[in-house]
């Protein structure tokens, strides 16, 4: 099944990421336009189902621009298991051929040795089921992650890491990001500039490239107080919508804030 984010997206069929982005969209959070594929649909598309591929290409055309193809495994992004770093995301997909390749990559990432070992560690079923979210790619000026509670100390404060360009540079540990601590309500507690000597940007041919950051921006802070206030407000809205702790991936494009992914903070 191929479904829009405003439709019912059961986690058991579409995976945790799709279900949570659907709930975020329906709660009025600033999620980029997207659609979701159920795990059965992904299996059939990867196997070559021509009718489903045609429907997929029609849905892809409605997003009218490059997309991110994100994993949404059954059991992924739950309170006990995030699968962070295990399942693939493919950025800047621009053609139907690239879309099919990206789906195959995401589908296969659930079956790598490390992903299967992670499943065994948590006692999950060994046969993975992989849904997918296809999301319009945000042409980010800066991006990163936000934890609504300090992930190490447990302090009731927002911890934010940010870099220039796409947030993959933070997630993949390519740069030392800017580090911010913000009290609930928006009071800034700490701003620590990082060493952001490269940025991940999209290319016109598809995919991404690491490009050097101009010297004057390497240690310049990505976020000002207005950005931090907007992120604190996003954190509060996510807490109201989902309850509990929040691990958010976000991006700013032309000072507009987008929520890209959301999960509970977990040590799993």
Secondary structure, DSSP 8 states (H G I E B T S, - for coil): -EEETTS---HHHH-HHHHHHHHHHHTT--B-SEEEE-HHHHHHHHHT-HHHHHHHHHHHHHT-S-EEEEEEETTTTSSS---TTTS-EEEEE-SHHHHHHHHHHHHHHTTSHHHHHHHHHHT--SS--EEEEEEE----SEEEEEESS-TTT--SEEEEEEEEB-THHHHTT-SB-EEEEEETTS-EEEEE--B--EEEEE-TTSSEEEEE--HHHHSS-S--HHHHHHHHHHHHHHHHHH-S--EEEEEEETTEEEEEEEE-----
